[in-house]
Amino acid sequence: MKNNYILSNNLLIESSINIDPVLLTSLEDALILIRQELHSFANQADFVEKMTAVFGEEIEVDSLKTAWLLGDLSIFPNIEMRNVSELNGANGAYSSDTNRIYLSWEFLQATSGNNDDLVGLLLEEFGHRVDSLLNTQDSAGDEGAIFSALVL
């Protein structure tokens, strides 16, 4: 049986594991930081150049820039908590088939109180979501990691 938690930004967290309110707060704080980081990133003079360096030359990013400047994270996928063993040892993953970020329960517990690692991982998986919106095919390389590094 899955538990559903809705954060204040209307992001749905699904988990078969009961999530401690402290960990939910940690996720909420990470998403606030992500909103701030994306705003700062979109406000950079070389935003378009950085986005095309990651996702390719034939992309249109004006709508993303506008949304992020307004603090709009409506394209941020829902998150489903999974045990690390279900993610083949990964801390997180993104599936374009389900439009969902899968987050390791163990990683969330380990990063509670240290949002830098959680923000970095969520931005990396969000970068895969952005790639799926901008490109019909997955970009070459790990665009999620590159995106996360550029944003941060």
N, C-alpha and C positions, 0 to 999 in steps of 0.2 A: 504494500500500500504506500502510495506516495503522499507526502505532505507538501502542501503548497504554501509558500510564504511570499507576500507581496511587499516589496520595499516601497518607500515613499515616492520613488520615481516611476512607480507602476511596473517595475521589472519583476518578473515572476521567477522565483527560485523553487525548483522541485527537488525533492529528496526523499528517498526511502528511509533516511536516517533523520532522527529528530535533531534539529539544529539549535544549539544553545543560543539564546538571545545575544550574548556577547559576540558570537561569531557572525550573526546577522548584522550587528552593528559594524563589525569590521568590514563586511562586504559593502554595506551602505557607505561607510567612510571612503572605501576604495573607489566607489562609483562617483562620489563627489569629487575626489581628486582627479579621476579620469575626465570628468566634465571640465574641470579647470585646466587640465593639461591640453585637452583638445581645443579649448578656447584659445589658449596661448599659441598653440601650434597653428591654428587657422589664421591667427592674427599676424603671423610672420610674413615678411615681404616675399620670401622665397617659398611660400607654401605650395604653390602649383608646381614649381620645379622639383621640390622634394617628393610630392605625390607622384609625379610622372616618373621620377627615378625609381620609385618602388613598384608602381603598378603599370607602367608602360606609357608610351607617348599618346596613345589614342583614347585617353580617358577624359571625362568631363567631371570636374570636381567642384564647380561653383555651388551646387546645391549642398554638398557636404560642408563646404566652407561656411556658407550662410547658416546652416543648421548648427554647426559647432560654435560659431560666434554667438548664437542665441542660446547656447546651452542645451540644445535639443539632442537627446540621445535616443530618439524613438526607433532608430534602426539597430540599437544595441540588442543582441539576441538574449532570450531567456537563458538562465543558467540551470543546469541540472547537476546536482551533487552526485558523485560516484566514488566508490572506493578506488584507490590507486590501482589495484589489481584489475579492475574492470577497464582501466585506461591503459593497460599494458605497461604500467610503471610510469606513465606520463603524469605530470601535474595538472595538465589541462589539454583540451582539444576542442576544435570547432568542426561541426558537421554542416555543410551547406545543404545536405539532404533534409535535415531536421531544423536548420537555422537555429542551432542551439550550441552554447558553450558548455562543455562538460568539464567540471572542476573537481579535482581530487579533494575528497573530504580530509585526507591526511595533510594535504598542502594547506588547506584553509586553516586547520588547527595549528599547524606549524608556523603560519605567518600571522596569526592573530596578534595584534599589537604592533606588527611591523608591516605597514601597508605598502612599502616600496616594492617588495617582491610580488605581492598580490596585484598591485596596480600594473606592474610590468607584464605579468602573465596574462591578465585580463586584456590589456592593450594588444598583446601579441595575438591572442585568439580573436579579438575584435578586428585586427588587421586582416585576418583571413576572411572575416565577414565582409569587410570593405572590398577586398579583392573579388569576392563572389558577386558583389554588386557592380563593380566597375568592369569586370572582364568575364567573357563567356567561358574562358578556359582559365584554369589555375595558372597564375604567373610562375615563371621559373624561379627557383630558389625559395628561401623562407621569407616571403614578403611580410608575414606577421611579425617576425623578430625584427626585421629591418624597420617596419612601421613603428613598432614599440620604441625602438632605440631613437628614431627621429623625433617622435612625439616627446619623449622624456629628455 
